[in-house]
């Protein structure tokens, strides 16, 4: 059986959530237990570029996010 990449790996997490920002907005809202107008409506990943020198199993990927809720607060 082939080894699958898991989103628990930092690099895979970054790849997944920089390409699927709606998932990232839902994840942030869920983790922070935000509801109603406080739920995240839009996210912008400020550093979406993946460094080709990064090893898949390394644990130091940084993800800078600008999040806006449904009232327009950042």
C-alpha positions, -999 to +999 in steps of 0.1 A: +000+000+000+013+035-009+020+059+019-005+088+018+004+123+028-015+133+058-027+169+066-010+165+100+023+172+082+029+209+081+038+211+044+007+191+034-015+213+057-001+244+040-006+230+005-042+220+013-053+252+030-036+277+007-054+262-023-087+257-005-092+289+015-129+282+021-118+251+041-093+272+060-120+298+069-142+270+082-114+254+101-105+287+118-141+294+127-146+259+141-113+259+161-121+294+176-158+284+181-171+314+162-207+316+152-231+340+134-214+373+122-182+363+140-176+333+116-147+339+092-160+349+057-128+353+039-091+345+044-061+356+025-029+337+029-001+362+028+027+336+022+012+309-001+045+300-018+060+267-008+097+265-005+109+237-028+137+229-004+114+220+024+113+184+034+077+169+037+082+158+073+098+190+086+079+209+112+085+246+107+061+258+080+047+293+087+013+303+075+004+340+077-033+346+074-054+377+071-090+368+081-122+388+078-154+379+096-189+384+083-191+419+097-159+429+079-137+429+109-101+417+104 
